[in-house]
Amino acid sequence: MTRQSAGEGALLVLSLAALGVVVGALTVALDLAVDGAAVAFGTYGWLGWLLPVAGFASYGAYRALRIDFSWSTARVMGAVRDGRPVPVSLAPAIIIGTSLTVLCGGSVGKEAAALQMGAAASEPFRKYLPGRLSRLLPSAALAAALGAMLDAPLAGAVFSFEALRRRPQSAADVFAPVATALVAWGVTGAAGVRFLVAAPFLPDVAALGATGGAALAGGVAAGLIALLFCRALLALRKGLARLGAPVFALAVGGVATALVLGYAELFHCEGLRAFCGTGAAQISVALSGGGLPWWGFAMKAALTLLTLAGGFKGGEIMPVLAIGACLGIALADGAAALGATEVARGALAVAVMAAFFAGCTNCPLTAGMFVLELLGPWALVISAPAVTTAFLVARSASLYPTSLPR
């Protein structure tokens, strides 16, 4: 190894470590801001009527920061794959926008917003490395942001390859996302940021066969609904785009969501409000085998479609996981009604949650790694058939065009 290559290697390691610290710190900031907004919405339900105002405020923040409002997770990932720059000011902008959306009842998450934030944070570091090494930083930042927010750093690293349809060409290609994700995960862990407080999955051996069969059927259902969800979102976005300026789409999406919530309260259906926000509460209940209304997955999907199609800022991944978890509980209830009482509700929720994520993102390996890191090997055993099936059913559509086969 020459002195120059050794120096470049050391500089790369330092850059990846520093980037991991920065992405971890920004992830903590995003987590605190969004969780605070969710608490405020839960306390003051009337904030839901202000969702259009939150959209206009987000639009104003982007304009003040001189950023094109059309920056989305899909656009950021396309820029990373093609080697194009992502504006640094997108990091504070997406934190502000996501917090405002959740504050007023929009159904968005933190994870995909973290992807945008991470890619933006990588830009200042790129100037310190030669071109062949600087290209590693944006995808490493994606891995760090997703891994830190999901509490699954290796899943974040896998996602950085799978979602961008890249194959590692060298050891550095593998080292960069793994190292950065582990550093960011360490920062968020030290700050107490956790996706879920979940124990390793320990199955009921007697129910394993029935649950596995139900999970396979759940994979088919998850794939079909994922296909419908992705295509519906694309159609709604295209339809609202015809209105012209983004503020018109924000107005339509915001007013529609506010009216849904308002009329739900008018007719004493206050439970619908629980399906606003990130969906973390539904995931926690579902994975523990708790009870959720059978229509929960449809309501979460509808609120998410309205919010995202309207152009409100925030992430897609947590709502997608929540929709899948709620669908798993609905299928478990259906199986119980048919007499299959031995199906493990929590296990089925895990499998269908992972399957729906794989169907919506075209990232089955990420889904499997996420389940493995979060809940252990038995959860992966139950989930693998469902994930594979959902991926095969829905592989022609995705929330992220970069993850579609080229």
C-alpha positions in Angstrom: 0.0 0.0 0.0 1.4 3.4 -1.0 1.6 6.3 1.4 -1.0 8.1 -0.7 -3.5 5.3 -0.6 -3.0 4.8 3.1 -3.6 8.5 3.7 -6.8 8.4 1.6 -8.0 5.3 3.5 -7.5 7.1 6.8 -9.3 10.2 5.5 -12.2 8.0 4.4 -12.5 6.3 7.8 -12.4 9.7 9.5 -15.0 11.1 7.1 -17.3 8.1 7.6 -17.0 8.4 11.4 -17.7 12.1 11.3 -20.6 11.7 8.9 -22.1 9.0 11.2 -21.9 11.3 14.2 -23.6 14.1 12.3 -26.3 11.9 10.8 -26.9 10.4 14.3 -27.2 13.8 15.9 -29.7 15.0 13.1 -31.7 11.8 13.6 -32.0 12.5 17.3 -33.2 16.0 16.4 -35.7 14.7 13.9 -37.0 12.1 16.4 -37.4 14.7 19.2 -39.1 17.2 17.0 -41.6 14.7 15.5 -42.4 13.0 18.8 -43.0 16.4 20.4 -45.3 17.3 17.5 -47.2 14.0 17.9 -47.7 14.7 21.6 -49.0 18.1 20.9 -51.5 16.7 18.3 -52.7 14.1 20.8 -53.3 16.8 23.4 -54.9 19.4 21.1 -57.0 17.6 18.6 -58.2 20.8 17.0 -54.8 21.1 15.4 -56.1 18.7 12.7 -58.1 21.5 11.2 -54.9 23.4 10.6 -53.3 20.7 8.4 -53.6 22.9 5.2 -51.9 25.7 7.2 -49.1 23.4 8.1 -48.6 22.5 4.5 -48.4 26.2 3.5 -46.0 26.8 6.4 -43.7 24.0 5.1 -43.9 25.4 1.6 -42.8 28.8 3.0 -40.0 27.2 4.9 -38.6 25.6 1.8 -38.9 28.9 -0.1 -37.1 30.7 2.7 -34.3 28.1 2.6 -34.3 28.4 -1.3 -35.1 24.8 -1.9 -37.3 23.3 -4.5 -40.4 22.0 -2.7 -40.5 19.0 -5.0 -37.5 17.4 -3.2 -38.9 14.0 -2.0 -37.3 10.7 -0.8 -37.6 9.3 -4.4 -35.9 12.4 -5.9 -33.1 12.3 -3.3 -32.5 8.6 -3.9 -32.4 9.2 -7.7 -29.8 12.0 -7.1 -27.7 9.7 -4.9 -27.8 6.9 -7.5 -26.8 9.3 -10.3 -24.1 11.2 -8.4 -26.0 14.5 -8.3 -25.7 16.9 -5.3 -28.4 17.2 -2.7 -28.8 20.6 -1.1 -27.5 20.8 2.4 -30.4 23.0 3.5 -32.7 20.1 2.8 -31.7 18.7 6.2 -33.3 21.4 8.4 -36.2 21.8 5.8 -37.3 18.2 6.1 -37.2 18.3 9.9 -39.4 21.4 9.9 -41.7 20.0 7.3 -42.2 16.6 8.9 -42.8 18.1 12.3 -45.4 20.5 11.0 -47.2 17.6 9.2 -47.3 15.4 12.3 -48.3 18.4 14.5 -51.5 18.8 12.5 -52.4 15.1 12.1 -50.8 14.1 8.8 -50.0 10.4 8.4 -46.2 10.4 7.8 -43.2 8.9 9.4 -39.6 9.8 10.3 -37.6 7.1 8.5 -37.8 8.3 4.8 -37.5 11.9 6.0 -34.3 10.8 7.7 -33.1 9.4 4.4 -33.4 12.9 2.8 -31.7 14.5 5.8 -28.8 12.1 5.7 -28.1 12.5 2.0 -28.2 16.3 2.5 -25.8 16.0 5.4 -23.2 14.1 3.4 -22.6 16.9 0.9 -20.1 19.0 3.0 -18.0 15.9 3.5 -17.6 15.1 -0.1 -15.2 17.9 -0.9 -12.6 16.4 1.4 -12.3 13.2 -0.5 -11.2 12.3 -4.1 -14.1 11.5 -6.5 -13.8 7.7 -6.3 -14.2 7.9 -2.6 -16.6 10.8 -2.2 -19.2 8.9 -4.2 -19.4 6.5 -1.2 -20.7 9.1 1.2 -24.2 9.8 0.1 -25.3 6.1 0.1 -23.4 5.6 3.4 -25.5 8.5 4.8 -28.7 6.8 3.6 -27.7 3.6 5.4 -26.8 5.6 8.6 -30.1 7.5 8.6 -32.4 4.6 8.1 -30.4 2.2 10.3 -30.3 4.7 13.2 -34.0 5.5 12.9 -35.1 1.9 12.6 -32.7 0.7 15.2 -31.3 -1.7 12.6 -28.0 -0.6 11.2 -27.3 -3.6 9.1 -30.8 -3.3 7.5 -29.8 0.3 6.7 -26.7 -0.9 5.0 -28.5 -3.5 2.9 -31.1 -0.9 1.9 -28.4 1.4 0.6 -27.6 -1.3 -2.0 -31.0 -2.8 -2.6 -33.0 0.5 -3.0 -30.4 2.0 -5.3 -29.9 -1.3 -7.3 -26.1 -1.2 -6.8 -23.7 -4.1 -6.4 -20.7 -3.6 -4.2 -17.6 -3.3 -6.4 -14.9 -3.3 -3.6 -14.5 -3.8 0.1 -14.8 0.0 0.6 -18.3 -0.2 -0.9 -19.4 -2.5 1.9 -17.4 -0.9 4.6 -18.7 2.6 4.1 -22.4 2.1 4.8 -21.9 -0.5 7.5 -19.4 1.7 9.4 -21.4 4.9 9.1 -24.6 3.1 10.1 -23.0 1.6 13.2 -21.6 5.0 14.3 -25.0 6.8 13.7 -26.8 3.9 15.5 -24.4 4.3 18.5 -25.2 8.0 18.7 -29.0 7.5 18.6 -28.7 4.6 21.1 -26.7 6.8 23.5 -29.5 9.4 23.2 -32.2 6.9 23.9 -33.8 6.8 20.4 -35.4 3.4 19.8 -37.7 2.3 17.1 -39.5 -0.2 19.3 -38.8 -1.8 22.7 -39.2 -5.3 21.5 -38.0 -8.6 22.9 -36.6 -11.4 20.6 -39.5 -13.4 19.0 -40.0 -16.7 20.7 -42.7 -18.7 18.8 -45.2 -21.1 20.1 -44.0 -24.3 18.5 -47.5 -25.8 18.4 -48.7 -22.8 16.4 -45.7 -22.6 14.1 -47.3 -24.5 11.2 -50.6 -22.7 11.2 -48.9 -19.3 11.6 -46.5 -20.1 8.7 -49.4 -21.0 6.4 -51.3 -17.8 7.4 -48.1 -15.8 6.9 -47.8 -17.1 3.3 -51.4 -16.1 2.6 -50.7 -12.8 4.3 -47.8 -12.3 1.9 -50.1 -12.6 -1.1 -52.5 -10.1 0.5 -49.7 -7.8 1.4 -48.3 -7.9 -2.1 -51.7 -7.1 -3.7 -52.4 -4.3 -1.4 -48.9 -2.9 -1.8 -49.4 -2.9 -5.5 -52.7 -1.1 -5.1 -51.2 1.4 -2.6 -48.2 2.4 -4.8 -50.3 2.8 -7.9 -53.0 4.7 -6.1 -50.4 7.1 -4.7 -48.9 7.6 -8.1 -52.3 8.3 -9.6 -53.3 10.7 -6.9 -50.1 12.6 -7.2 -50.5 12.9 -10.9 -54.0 14.1 -10.5 -53.2 16.8 -7.9 -50.2 17.9 -9.9 -52.6 19.0 -12.6 -53.8 21.7 -10.3 -50.6 23.6 -10.9 -48.6 25.1 -7.9 -47.9 22.8 -4.9 -50.0 24.9 -2.6 -53.2 23.8 -4.4 -52.3 20.1 -3.9 -51.5 20.9 -0.2 -54.9 22.6 0.2 -56.8 19.7 -1.3 -54.9 17.0 0.6 -55.0 19.0 3.9 -58.7 19.9 3.7 -59.7 16.3 2.7 -57.8 14.9 5.7 -59.1 17.5 8.1 -62.7 16.8 7.0 -62.2 13.0 7.5 -61.0 13.6 11.0 -63.6 16.3 11.7 -66.6 14.2 10.6 -65.2 11.2 12.4 -65.4 13.1 15.7 -68.8 14.5 14.7 -70.1 10.9 14.4 -68.3 9.8 17.6 -65.6 7.8 15.8 -62.7 9.4 17.7 -60.7 6.3 17.3 -59.7 7.3 13.7 -57.5 10.0 15.2 -55.2 7.3 16.5 -54.2 6.4 12.9 -52.7 9.9 12.3 -49.0 10.5 12.8 -46.3 7.9 12.3 -48.1 4.7 13.2 -45.7 3.6 15.9 -48.5 3.0 18.3 -50.3 0.6 15.9 -47.0 -1.3 15.3 -46.4 -1.7 19.0 -49.9 -3.0 19.7 -49.8 -5.3 16.7 -46.4 -6.9 17.4 -47.5 -7.6 20.9 -50.6 -9.4 19.6 -53.0 -6.8 20.9 -56.3 -5.8 19.4 -56.9 -3.4 16.6 -60.0 -2.7 14.5 -60.1 -4.9 11.4 -60.4 -1.8 9.2 -57.3 -0.2 10.8 -55.0 -1.0 7.8 -57.4 0.6 5.4 -57.8 3.7 7.5 -54.0 4.1 7.9 -53.6 3.6 4.2 -56.2 6.2 3.3 -54.8 8.8 5.6 -51.3 8.2 4.3 -52.4 8.4 0.7 -54.1 11.7 1.3 -51.1 13.2 3.2 -48.4 12.0 0.8 -50.4 12.7 -2.4 -51.0 16.3 -1.1 -47.3 16.9 -1.0 -47.0 17.1 2.7 -43.4 16.5 4.0 -42.6 13.4 5.9 -41.6 9.8 5.4 -43.4 6.8 3.9 -41.7 3.9 5.7 -43.2 4.0 9.2 -46.8 4.4 7.8 -46.1 1.4 5.5 -44.9 -0.7 8.4 -48.0 0.3 10.4 -50.3 -0.6 7.5 -48.7 -4.0 7.2 -48.9 -4.6 11.0 -52.5 -3.7 11.1 -53.2 -5.9 8.1 -51.5 -8.8 9.9 -53.8 -8.4 12.9 -56.9 -8.1 10.6 -55.8 -11.4 8.9 -55.3 -13.1 12.3 -58.8 -12.0 13.4 -60.1 -13.4 10.1 -58.3 -16.7 10.6 -59.7 -16.9 14.2 -63.2 -16.4 12.9 -62.6 -19.3 10.5 -61.6 -21.5 13.4 -57.8 -21.3 13.1 -57.4 -20.2 16.8 -53.8 -21.5 16.9 -52.4 -18.7 14.7 -50.1 -16.4 16.7 -51.3 -12.9 16.2 -48.0 -11.1 16.9 -46.1 -13.4 14.7 -48.5 -12.9 11.8 -48.3 -9.1 12.3 -44.5 -9.2 12.1 -44.6 -11.3 8.9 -47.2 -9.2 7.1 -45.6 -5.9 8.3 -42.3 -7.0 6.7 -44.1 -8.3 3.6 -45.9 -5.1 3.0 -42.7 -3.1 3.4 -41.0 -5.4 0.8 -43.9 -5.0 -1.6 -44.0 -1.2 -1.3 -40.2 -0.8 -1.6 -39.0 -3.7 -3.7 -36.5 -4.4 -0.9 -37.1 -7.9 0.4 -33.5 -8.3 1.8 -33.9 -5.1 3.8 -37.2 -6.4 5.2 -35.6 -9.7 6.2 -32.6 -8.0 7.8 -34.8 -5.5 9.7 -36.9 -8.4 11.2 -33.8 -10.3 12.1 -32.1 -7.4 13.9 -35.3 -6.2 15.6 -36.9 -9.5 16.7 -34.4 -12.4 16.1 -34.0 -15.4 13.8 -37.4 -17.0 14.5 -39.2 -13.9 13.3 -37.2 -14.1 10.1 -38.2 -17.8 9.7 -41.9 -16.8 9.9 -41.5 -13.7 7.8 -39.4 -15.0 4.9 -42.1 -16.8 2.9 -44.5 -13.8 3.3 -41.7 -11.3 2.3 -40.8 -13.3 -0.8 -44.3 -13.7 -1.9 -45.2 -10.0 -1.5 -42.1 -9.0 -3.4 -42.9 -11.3 -6.3 -46.5 -10.0 -6.4 -45.7 -6.3 -6.2 -42.4 -6.1 -7.9 -43.7 -4.0 -10.8 -44.4 -1.1 -8.5 -42.5 0.8 -5.8 -42.6 3.9 -3.7 -39.0 4.5 -4.9 -38.3 4.3 -8.7 -34.7 3.6 -8.0 -35.6 0.2 -6.5 -37.3 -1.0 -9.7 -35.3 -3.3 -12.0 -33.5 -1.3 -14.8 
